[in-house]
């Protein structure tokens, strides 16, 4: 059985595969680098607005990413 991807893993993998820093993504979304780090570590989840913005910054499909976030 395949392991279900978590939102934190999806965000981190997308950022790293695009060669972006936490700071770069944070600036694109309008949050701090530490906020992005918290999303990637699973400490917090982005708000709906921030999730949409991070999807745009990382070129992720919004609907599929929201489904992952919802669990």
C-alpha positions in Angstrom: 0.0 0.0 0.0 1.4 3.4 -1.0 2.1 5.9 1.7 -0.2 8.8 1.6 1.6 12.1 1.0 1.2 14.7 3.6 0.8 18.4 2.9 4.2 19.1 4.6 6.0 16.7 2.3 4.3 17.9 -0.8 5.2 21.5 -0.1 8.8 20.7 0.9 9.3 18.4 -2.2 7.9 21.0 -4.6 10.1 23.8 -3.1 13.2 21.7 -3.2 12.6 20.4 -6.7 12.3 24.0 -8.0 15.4 25.1 -6.2 13.6 27.7 -4.0 14.6 28.8 -0.5 12.2 29.1 2.4 12.7 32.9 2.2 11.8 33.0 -1.6 8.6 31.1 -1.0 7.7 33.2 2.0 8.2 36.4 0.1 6.0 35.1 -2.8 3.3 34.2 -0.3 3.7 37.2 1.9 4.8 35.3 5.1 8.0 34.7 6.9 10.5 32.0 6.0 9.8 30.4 9.4 6.0 30.2 8.6 6.9 28.2 5.4 9.3 26.0 7.5 6.4 25.4 10.0 4.1 24.3 7.1 6.9 22.0 5.8 7.5 20.4 9.2 3.8 19.9 9.9 3.8 22.3 12.9 1.1 24.4 11.3 -1.0 24.4 8.1 -1.4 27.4 5.9 -4.6 29.3 5.9 -6.8 28.9 2.8 -5.5 32.1 1.3 -1.9 31.2 2.0 -2.4 27.7 0.6 -3.7 29.2 -2.6 -0.7 31.6 -2.7 1.9 28.8 -2.0 0.3 26.6 -4.7 0.8 29.4 -7.2 4.4 30.1 -6.0 5.3 26.4 -6.2 3.2 25.7 -9.4 1.0 23.1 -7.6 -2.6 22.2 -8.5 -4.8 24.0 -5.9 -7.6 21.5 -5.8 -5.4 18.4 -5.4 -3.3 20.2 -2.8 -6.4 21.3 -0.8 -7.5 17.6 -0.8 -4.2 16.6 0.6 -4.4 19.3 3.2 -7.9 18.1 4.2 -6.5 14.6 4.8 
